[in-house]
Amino acid sequence: MYPALIQRVLRRSALAAAIAASAIVVTAASDWPEWRGPSRDGRSSETNLPAKWSPKGENLAWRIPIGSRSSPVVFGNRLYLNSPVGDLANTQERLAAIDAETGKVVWEKRFSQYLSDVPQHRASWASPAVDPETGNIYVFTVAAQLICVAPDGKIVWDRSLPDEYGAVTTHGGRTTSPIVEGDKVILNALVLAWGDLNRTGNRYFAFDKKTGQTVWIASPQARHYDTNYSTPIVANIDGTRALIVGGTDGVYHALKVNTGEKIWSIEVSKRAILNSALFRDNVAYITHGEENMDTTEMGMIAAVDATKSGTLAVDAFKWRTRGFLPSFASPVMDDQRLYTIDNSAIVGAFDLKTGARLWEKSLGTLQKGSPLLADGKLYVGTENGKFYILRPSATGVEVLDEDLLGTEQTPEPIIASPIVADGRVYVTSMDATYAIGKRIARTAARSSTGPTGSTGSTGSTSSTGSPAVVQVFPYESIISPGQTVTLKARLFDAKGNFIREEPAAQWSVDQVSGAVDAKGVYTAAAQGSSAGFVKATVAGASGTARVRVVEPLPWSFDFDSAAAEAPPAWWTGAPGKVFQRTVEGAGKVLMRPRDDTVGRRAKVFLGQPTMTGYTVEADVRGRETRRQRGDVGLINERYGLVLFGNGQKLELHPWQAADEMTVRVPFAWDADKWYRLKLRVDQLPDGSARVRGKVWPSADPEPAAWTIEKVDKIPHKMGSPGLYADGISDVYFDNVKVYKNQ
């Protein structure tokens, strides 16, 4: 978070809380505030729920033509849905606040996507989450932007993980749904940042829910296979508040909620985990639908002793059942059985004590969504457009109701999971949202406890134990020379429980310029950019915070004085991607070497994500290797200007994967010849943005005309300057300049 904004954020948060308290009357037990519900297990304790309905009218309260691949959430008298909106040339993600009684849209907030490889038809992947304390709503977009929205629809704060942490998105679109736990918003993302985050990997983030400041970042994974969307659950394990989540490494991880420290991990799959876990009586129930580690048999349902620690082995399993493939759906369970659904829409029931497969029931051919368990019934939607209400038992399952959404010729695929709140079941297809049954009116006042009963400023009751961990907050800051940031040393015991803030910590700086005083106030040096750490030590235990200092514009980088290959330490997304090297015939340059892996593209961000009103220029050059030419470009306020080597064209990208939004012109450019690229963004009085790009041979005078231009009606308003390179072959940058628009 940025110090100049913190006071405004706190004031807006207080206002949002007041609005929530006065405008929304709720009972926490009837809310469905997150993707997996109030207990994060896909289960509701509500009774007398619908056993039959019809999309044509029977027991149908309302239908609205707003569809999504993500599930809605309900808090008070509002249903919140993250859905795509607009045609292919103007697609955005939209948070819609819908009156739960009538289906009327009360307000909506739209978010333009940027720097993302996720195409439009996979937008709005993640469900929102609501904070029961304030009523604030948290949305994580396919651009990896985390946004806090007040109950009246106003933005409280946002964090752009691409600009700040080099977040990587992929064509598959997999995006995790956030959860709100105590004072934190928690999610995971694939990132390549700077400093100790100097390798591409899946990380787990905790942000302060009121200000957006980073609390901790955890890196328990040694490797990364594929993107995922396993949403965390939280459980009390022998006095430790633990986060349990499936990783992109095929491993389930348990982390301490308050500190991000690893408790245990268990490797089960050769691919990423897409499922969320279940927990009861110190047992974690886990599933996956990929190839197992110790056998070629696919898929697993398993029970794990969650009281263990470290890297768990085979003896941690209470039971394992292989051969069932729930790649996408997360399980639910009642007192005797676990239920889940495989890729082919086959529901399976498994004994909780032994893992024995009890029965199966085929519902179709394609399945993505997870089942809802409530009132002794399973509510299941399939990608074939069928919606089922089932009554499971120990010996089989009774089909109470079966309905087709849409028509036989054009069914409405159901990818989202159904939910229940206040006696009403909600199901969202890709085309519409349906409200089923009679809604029970709210009468009681809102509870102050969260969905898992957490309390206290750090999500746990204060401890009287001995300090074992020092956490420095905020964990991440980016400031200008001469500015200050006030840091706090928080102490936690060995179980991750909060003890106190320590005013007598010993403070020091490492790598970053400037100084920190005895009270934890860090002051950046008056001039120059740097990046590093501020350390707090208490009784032999230490913790650090990450700090970047970035000087104001103008900037100029010619790389002639580079003393090492590593790029400037304060650049994000640069480590292992770009290098300062001396190249024959080119001199000292910034180089993106040839890389034939899936990670060959580099997006390097040079400054603060709130920057606006500037121009980026650079000399660029590409080589040809094995008849392949790399791509090279610039980033300005989240717009990309890219010269394509093989395609011999220039493209302007508001959203990289959205071809319909792209402007392109042919441009023939030679290998081993320098060209000058220039990208300028102007925010216009009517709310649109004029984005202009220019390219010409570096040896020639700059032409007066712009080569390419777009007026964007759904513009990006800010963003860090950056460099882009696709290293199919070597590409070079030199004489990079960033300056205020002139």
Disulfide bonds with the S-S distance in Angstrom:
none
